[in-house]
């Protein structure tokens, strides 16, 4: 199975911003413990999916936020 891009630039930007906020809150001890670790892992997933422009949760629902070019 080939991973086809399904994330647009706005989606990737929002994910990076959310990940940055979570990281800042974690490292300034605003969030901590189990919740902090879970959110930090989620932030890592957001960054990873942004880099590869593919979200596995979008695939089963056929969600695509990429701009399509009309030919």
Secondary structure, DSSP 8 states (H G I E B T S, - for coil): --------HHHHHHHHHHHHHHHHHHHTTSS-HHHHHHHHHHHHHHHHHHHHT--HHHHTTT---S-----
